[in-house]
């Protein structure tokens, strides 16, 4: 029986870690989105639609959003 209890404890620890990682991922995604907007605005302000740094090319894209009119 003791083996089952240790497995339950390990399982519970993994569930707790999963919840922590989910929260950390959510926070990280929010920070990424905010930084993406900040970077886009800086590129617009500098009138620089393309920037290369560290082997990556960053560019602005026009997006058209459509609303369904009911």
Residue pairs with C-beta under 8 A, 6 or more apart in sequence:
39 58
40 60
43 49
43 51
43 58
43 60
44 60
49 59
49 60
50 57
50 58
50 59
50 60
51 57
51 58
51 59
52 58
